[in-house]
Amino acid sequence: MNAAPAKVYAAWTDPEKLAAWFGMPAKMQEGSLRAETDPRIGGRYRISFTGIDGEHFQVGGIYRDIVPDELLVMSWAWHSTPERESLLTISLKPDGAGTLLTLHHEQFFDQAARDGHEKGWTELLGQLEQFFAH
């Protein structure tokens, strides 16, 4: 990422910044994305939006481990399938003037869930790069 680790960390933990880059605009109603964060071990986060078809989506979880500007480990579950909780780890390392971001998402319910999230994360990380380009 073309930003210092502190800025990348803030993009994941500051609700306004998270709402500015997260989401898939072609699949959601404009202005519907909301983010809430409580970035501390045991704190919760929630991201919600309304799809273009009017369906409401919400994903969230609990922060399991946090090292400011370096690490976020959190549970991840969609409100429609809370029993399918997975684990998301985001590691940040300084890399010249930027940040090497490593995203590891594991413990998926099945292969289809893994494949869907891989596609989604690829798109979202591209949007995060664009967020720092502005």
Rosetta silent file (secondary structure, phi, psi, omega in degrees, C-alpha in Angstrom):
SEQUENCE: MNAAPAKVYAAWTDPEKLAAWFGMPAKMQEGSLRAETDPRIGGRYRISFTGIDGEHFQVGGIYRDIVPDELLVMSWAWHSTPERESLLTISLKPDGAGTLLTLHHEQFFDQAARDGHEKGWTELLGQLEQFFAH
SCORE:     score description
SCORE:     0.000 S_00000001
   1 L     0.000  142.036 -178.655    0.000    0.000    0.000 S_00000001
   2 L   -88.113   60.364  179.349    1.229    3.454   -0.838 S_00000001
   3 L  -163.733  153.833  178.980    0.776    4.768    2.724 S_00000001
   4 L   -66.542  154.086 -179.837    2.506    4.440    6.087 S_00000001
   5 H   -51.226  -39.075 -179.466    1.379    1.606    8.407 S_00000001
   6 H   -61.569  -37.206  179.669   -0.414    4.059   10.717 S_00000001
   7 H   -72.830  -37.860  178.391   -2.563    5.288    7.811 S_00000001
   8 H   -67.478  -42.690  177.299   -3.348    1.761    6.630 S_00000001
   9 H   -58.812  -44.950  179.557   -4.253    0.743   10.189 S_00000001
  10 H   -62.843  -34.033  179.314   -6.545    3.787   10.461 S_00000001
  11 H   -64.209  -26.283  178.066   -8.234    2.827    7.179 S_00000001
  12 H   -91.871  -23.065 -171.721   -9.285   -0.444    8.850 S_00000001
  13 H  -112.673  -21.347  177.798  -10.147    0.919   12.319 S_00000001
  14 L   -87.295  118.743 -174.349  -11.565    4.446   11.827 S_00000001
  15 H   -56.959  -37.677  179.657  -15.246    4.000   10.889 S_00000001
  16 H   -67.060  -42.562  178.830  -15.311    7.011    8.527 S_00000001
  17 H   -67.778  -42.307  179.123  -12.196    5.866    6.681 S_00000001
  18 H   -59.485  -44.849  179.631  -13.425    2.255    6.556 S_00000001
  19 H   -66.949  -22.804 -178.620  -16.748    3.378    5.068 S_00000001
  20 H   -74.405  -26.287 -177.337  -14.878    5.472    2.478 S_00000001
  21 H  -119.918  -23.291 -174.507  -13.175    2.489    0.796 S_00000001
  22 L   -78.207  148.304  176.366  -14.949   -0.697    1.878 S_00000001
  23 L   109.959  166.434 -177.458  -17.795   -2.126   -0.163 S_00000001
  24 L  -119.283   93.281 -172.123  -18.601   -2.889   -3.764 S_00000001
  25 H   -50.778  -35.808 -178.360  -20.280    0.193   -5.271 S_00000001
  26 H   -68.836  -16.302 -175.709  -21.713   -1.666   -8.274 S_00000001
  27 H  -112.106    4.249 -176.876  -23.589   -4.014   -5.900 S_00000001
  28 E  -136.766  155.535  178.006  -24.874   -1.599   -3.256 S_00000001
  29 L   -67.144  135.438 -179.346  -27.094    1.436   -2.928 S_00000001
  30 L   -59.052  134.399  178.018  -25.089    4.630   -2.937 S_00000001
  31 L    78.286    4.786 -175.890  -24.558    6.049    0.537 S_00000001
  32 L   -89.258  -12.840 -175.946  -25.837    2.937    2.318 S_00000001
  33 L   -73.206  131.227  176.611  -22.512    1.710    3.735 S_00000001
  34 E  -130.069  141.962  177.572  -22.099    2.154    7.490 S_00000001
  35 E  -132.217  139.915  174.604  -19.168    1.101    9.654 S_00000001
  36 E  -130.795  134.032  179.503  -18.827    0.886   13.428 S_00000001
  37 E  -137.694  147.387  173.188  -15.569   -0.033   15.151 S_00000001
  38 L  -137.578   73.743 -169.700  -14.325   -0.468   18.711 S_00000001
  39 L   -72.117   82.768  173.145  -10.681   -1.418   18.012 S_00000001
  40 L  -152.854  155.287 -179.958   -9.597   -3.097   21.233 S_00000001
  41 L   -58.621  125.489 -176.167   -9.320   -6.741   22.192 S_00000001
  42 L    92.075  -13.177  177.680  -12.888   -7.862   22.842 S_00000001
  43 L   -74.520  160.849 -177.915  -14.316   -4.838   21.012 S_00000001
  44 E  -110.648  157.132  170.589  -16.769   -5.289   18.167 S_00000001
  45 E  -133.734  156.289  177.874  -16.963   -4.025   14.625 S_00000001
  46 E  -151.153  136.878  175.594  -19.842   -4.008   12.161 S_00000001
  47 E  -126.701  127.954 -179.150  -20.116   -3.075    8.485 S_00000001
  48 E  -135.894  152.923  177.646  -23.547   -2.848    6.883 S_00000001
  49 E  -160.500  165.144  177.552  -24.964   -1.818    3.529 S_00000001
  50 E  -110.790  128.667  178.969  -28.029   -2.198    1.343 S_00000001
  51 E   -70.456  164.513 -179.052  -27.725   -4.017   -1.958 S_00000001
  52 L   -63.357  -19.946  177.840  -29.043   -2.550   -5.200 S_00000001
  53 L   -89.899    2.979  178.643  -31.972   -4.983   -4.896 S_00000001
  54 L    92.985   -6.048  179.578  -32.860   -3.592   -1.450 S_00000001
  55 L   -73.606  138.334  179.936  -31.448   -6.529    0.539 S_00000001
  56 E   -92.052  134.783  178.144  -29.645   -5.573    3.754 S_00000001
  57 E  -122.814  145.109  177.278  -26.191   -7.026    4.421 S_00000001
  58 E  -149.803  133.526  174.523  -24.149   -6.911    7.599 S_00000001
  59 E  -128.594  148.918 -179.951  -20.821   -8.427    8.562 S_00000001
  60 E  -172.134 -177.022  179.644  -19.060   -8.098   11.863 S_00000001
  61 E   174.476 -161.511 -176.262  -17.184   -9.709   14.651 S_00000001
  62 E  -121.293  136.107  174.507  -14.898   -9.292   17.621 S_00000001
  63 E   -71.325  121.524 -178.356  -11.320   -8.070   17.670 S_00000001
  64 E   -94.034  -34.450  179.093   -9.250  -10.979   19.002 S_00000001
  65 E  -151.644  141.951  179.702   -5.790   -9.376   18.894 S_00000001
  66 E  -144.099  131.993  166.946   -4.575   -5.872   18.104 S_00000001
  67 E  -128.148  106.072 -175.078   -1.151   -4.286   17.851 S_00000001
  68 L   -48.302  134.783  178.629   -1.713   -0.691   16.677 S_00000001
  69 L    67.304    6.709 -178.653   -0.236   -0.015   13.217 S_00000001
  70 L  -132.919  -40.061 -169.531    0.881   -3.687   12.949 S_00000001
  71 E  -151.664  137.597  169.789   -1.833   -6.299   13.470 S_00000001
  72 E  -133.434  125.368  174.592   -5.587   -6.856   13.513 S_00000001
  73 E  -124.513  125.381 -175.718   -7.070  -10.290   14.218 S_00000001
  74 E  -147.742  149.865  171.111  -10.848  -10.525   14.225 S_00000001
  75 E   -72.287  158.856 -176.052  -13.694  -12.931   13.875 S_00000001
  76 E  -143.592  119.333  178.304  -15.771  -12.454   10.715 S_00000001
  77 E  -149.331  136.499  174.840  -19.394  -13.504   10.268 S_00000001
  78 E   -79.799  143.082 -177.437  -22.255  -12.368    8.048 S_00000001
  79 L   -60.751  -27.704 -178.847  -25.508  -11.646    9.907 S_00000001
  80 L   -75.435  -20.892 -179.573  -27.339  -14.072    7.625 S_00000001
  81 L  -139.301   64.535 -175.750  -25.043  -16.985    8.607 S_00000001
  82 L   -61.529  -23.454 -179.782  -23.667  -16.250   12.109 S_00000001
  83 L   -74.597  -10.705 -178.891  -22.742  -19.901   12.616 S_00000001
  84 L   -98.245   50.239 -178.534  -20.214  -19.617    9.761 S_00000001
  85 L   -70.640  135.639  175.719  -17.671  -17.561   11.684 S_00000001
  86 E  -124.018 -179.126 -175.295  -14.208  -17.313   10.138 S_00000001
  87 E  -124.223  128.005 -178.729  -10.981  -15.604   11.198 S_00000001
  88 E  -114.744  127.168  177.362   -9.432  -12.559    9.508 S_00000001
  89 E  -123.211  127.054  177.615   -5.824  -11.478   10.158 S_00000001
  90 E  -119.893  117.151  179.354   -4.363   -8.279    8.736 S_00000001
  91 E  -109.718  137.816 -179.533   -0.632   -7.762    9.203 S_00000001
  92 E  -123.684  128.944  178.254    1.089   -4.471    8.404 S_00000001
  93 E  -132.031  136.339  175.774    4.852   -4.049    7.940 S_00000001
  94 E   -57.384  140.264  179.907    6.736   -0.913    6.892 S_00000001
  95 E  -144.338   90.693 -173.548    7.955   -1.207    3.301 S_00000001
  96 L    61.896 -127.225  178.384    9.981    1.820    2.224 S_00000001
  97 L   -86.636   -1.489 -176.661    7.573    4.761    2.266 S_00000001
  98 E  -118.164 -153.725 -176.170    4.607    2.375    2.171 S_00000001
  99 E  -138.789  134.943  169.518    3.202   -0.706    3.857 S_00000001
 100 E   -89.513  113.901  179.757    3.231   -4.390    3.064 S_00000001
 101 E  -102.741  126.654  174.682   -0.285   -5.561    3.929 S_00000001
 102 E  -116.336  122.279  179.112   -0.861   -9.288    4.353 S_00000001
 103 E  -111.212  124.638  179.335   -4.474  -10.421    4.612 S_00000001
 104 E  -126.288  115.814 -179.828   -5.118  -13.979    5.787 S_00000001
 105 E  -116.998  123.631 -172.664   -8.721  -15.177    5.988 S_00000001
 106 E  -138.778  176.318  178.276   -9.219  -18.729    7.288 S_00000001
 107 L    65.947   42.363  178.503  -11.619  -21.220    8.858 S_00000001
 108 L   -73.043  154.100  178.840  -14.217  -20.961    6.106 S_00000001
 109 L   -63.862  -41.469 -179.833  -17.378  -23.054    6.203 S_00000001
 110 L  -158.862  177.729 -177.581  -16.678  -24.494    2.755 S_00000001
 111 H   -62.782  -37.786  179.897  -14.783  -24.030   -0.510 S_00000001
 112 H   -62.926  -41.137  177.988  -17.512  -21.828   -2.003 S_00000001
 113 H   -64.488  -42.279  178.635  -17.274  -19.403    0.929 S_00000001
 114 H   -60.869  -47.727 -178.192  -13.481  -19.318    0.581 S_00000001
 115 H   -63.112  -42.142  178.593  -13.687  -18.652   -3.155 S_00000001
 116 H   -63.293  -41.546  179.128  -16.296  -15.919   -2.742 S_00000001
 117 H   -70.067  -36.089  177.684  -14.270  -14.134   -0.089 S_00000001
 118 H   -60.098  -45.205  178.272  -11.073  -14.401   -2.142 S_00000001
 119 H   -62.349  -45.828 -179.707  -12.813  -12.640   -5.043 S_00000001
 120 H   -62.871  -45.863 -179.551  -14.266  -10.011   -2.702 S_00000001
 121 H   -64.204  -36.542  178.352  -10.981   -9.312   -0.900 S_00000001
 122 H   -59.947  -45.593  178.690   -9.138   -8.952   -4.208 S_00000001
 123 H   -66.125  -45.716 -177.759  -11.600   -6.245   -5.263 S_00000001
 124 H   -64.464  -40.344  179.279  -11.642   -4.556   -1.858 S_00000001
 125 H   -65.940  -32.225  172.882   -7.851   -4.403   -1.552 S_00000001
 126 H   -63.121  -40.250  177.603   -7.773   -2.729   -4.964 S_00000001
 127 H   -67.214  -35.874  177.125  -10.222   -0.151   -3.626 S_00000001
 128 H   -63.841  -40.717  175.991   -8.042    0.365   -0.554 S_00000001
 129 H   -60.066  -42.308  178.306   -5.099    1.095   -2.859 S_00000001
 130 H   -64.596  -35.980  177.369   -7.262    3.634   -4.687 S_00000001
 131 H   -56.581  -41.007 -179.820   -8.256    5.202   -1.352 S_00000001
 132 H   -79.489  -14.600  179.671   -4.592    6.011   -0.708 S_00000001
 133 H   -78.219  -14.983 -177.875   -4.103    7.330   -4.249 S_00000001
 134 L   -93.792    0.000    0.000   -6.418   10.290   -3.548 S_00000001
